[in-house]
Amino acid sequence: MAAEADRLQPVEIESDSASFAKSNRHTEFSGSVTVTQGSLKISADKVVAERHDDGNQLITATGKPVRFQQNLDDLKEDGTPQLIKGHANKVTFDHAKNSVVMSGNAFIDREGDTVSGATIHYNTKTSVYSVNSDGKKRRVSVVLQPTTVNGGSRKNP
């Protein structure tokens, strides 16, 4: 599970330029955009953020690629958080639905276990993935590490 404490942190966005429409709570950032919320870090070419009446945010990032990483609540044997990271051409974070939709050369790495495809749907609350191919040349690819690495036990992600 993604770090639950991150959800309680403010969203901080930095970019080369920004435009804000107060009437519809729509902000557009462009040029070397970085988004941070707790341990969640995103880098993109462009980010559009919308705040809904209930306070939840919908953030859409585009780039070639958009990159992100976040600590998980699950810990490694040494007590440090597991890390999930990935990239895609477009990433949409919907805080209300606990969802991330990655499209265009989507890739996720969770402590060596990797998933890639044309589109990845990821639930940040349950850590459940759904991966789709483009129906043409690009197929879904999954690499799972063994449960033991270098003679030690490994917690399955």
Secondary structure, DSSP 8 states (H G I E B T S, - for coil): -B-GGGGGS--EEE-SEEEEETTTTEEEEEEEEEEEETTEEEEEEEEEEEE-TTS-EEEEEEEEEEEEEEEEEEE-TTS-EEEEEEEEEEEEEETTTTEEEEEEEEEEEETTEEEEEEEEEEETTT--EEEE--SSS---EEE---SEETTEE----
